[in-house]
Amino acid sequence: MIFIDSTFLTAYFNANDQWHEDSLRVAKLISKKEKVISNLIISETVTNIGSLLKGKAGNMVYNHLINNYNIIYDNKIRTNNAMKIFLKHDGVLSLADSLSVSIMKEQNILEMVSFDTDFDKVNGIIRVH
């Protein structure tokens, strides 16, 4: 299993993104792995794509994500755990990023695809980029 961050997804679906070519390369590397995201990753990605490429593109990305990724939904316990991670990193990680880290720990996922270097500050995460 590998956790997928919104920075990767936004780059993958937006040909004008600075990391688009890197995202295509990484997509090939992870093609056989089970991909995990959270509902907050869906929210961030659809919002980013919608703002960049308009609503229909955001809807296409939404449908792709819900049909091709293992989605773990936020709940009160996960949010509380994410807040502990948020505080530990003194706000360097967003709440959504902290939730991603919390889910990774909960699910024993070691690898994350992301272009966000803030994840390099988190012990135990191997960032694929």
N, C-alpha and C positions, 0 to 999 in steps of 0.2 A: 504494500500500500504506500501511496505517496500523497501528501497534502498539497493542494494547488491553491496558490494565492491569486488575488485579483490582479496584481501587477502583471503576472504571466498571461492571464486570460485576456486582459485588456490589450496587451501587446499582440497576442495571437489573433484577435479578431479585428484589430485596427492596423491596416497596412501602413499607415503613416506614423505609427508609434516608433520611438527610437529603438525599442527592443524587439521589433517585429521579426526581423531575420533571426535573432537569437531564439525567439519563441518557437519558430518553425523547426530549428535545429533541436531544441530541447523536446519538442513534441514527439519527434522521432525516437528520441532516447527513452521516453517514458510510455510509448504507445501500448506496451503489453502490461503495464502496471494498473492495478485498481486505483482509481483517482478519487480522492475524498475532498469535499468542500463543505463549508457551512452555509447556512442560509444568509449569513452576513456577507460572505464572499459573493453569493448570488446578487445580493442587493448592491454591493459596491460595483461589481462588474457590469450589471445591467444599467446602473446609473451612469457609469463612465461611458459605456458604449452609446447609450441613449443621448447623452449630452454631446458626444463627439460626432456620432453618425446618424442620430435621430431615432425616433421611437420604434420604427419597424425593425431596425438593426438590433435594438435592445431586446425586442420581443423574440427575434430569431436566436439571439444568444441565450436568453432565458430558456427557451424550449430545448436548445442543445444541452444546456447544463442539467436541466431536470431529467433529461432522457439518457444522459451518458455518464453521470457522476454519482457517486455515493454521497448523499447529502445528510449531514448531521445537523439537526436543528438545535438552536439555542434553547435553554430553559433556565430556571432560576438558579439551580445548582451550578450549571456551567458558567452563567454570568457572574456568580459570586467567586468562582475559581478564577475566572478571567480578570476580575477586579484585583485579586491578590497578585496576579502576574503584572497587571497594569501598574500597581503600586510598587512592586519589586523593581520594575524598570523605570520608575519615576516618570511615567508618562511618555517615555520614548516610543513605546509601542502604543498604537491606538487600541481602543477597546476591541475592535474587530480583530486586530492582529493578536491581542492577548487571548481572545477566544480561540483563535486558530491554534495558538500554542497550547492552550488548555485541552483542546480536543486531541491534539497530537499526543500529549502525555497520556490522556485517558485511553486512547486507542493504541498506544505503543507504536506510533508512527514516528520514524526517525528522520525521514526525508521530506523536504518541502521544495516545491518549485516556486521561486519568487525572484524578482529583480529588486526587492526591497532589502537593502543592506542592513537595516535595523535588526533583521532576524539573525544576523551574525553575532549579535550581542547575547543571544539566548543559548545557554549551554545545552548540549544534547541534540541540537538540530543541525542536520546536514542540508545546507541550502544548495539546490541544483539550479544553475543559471547559465 
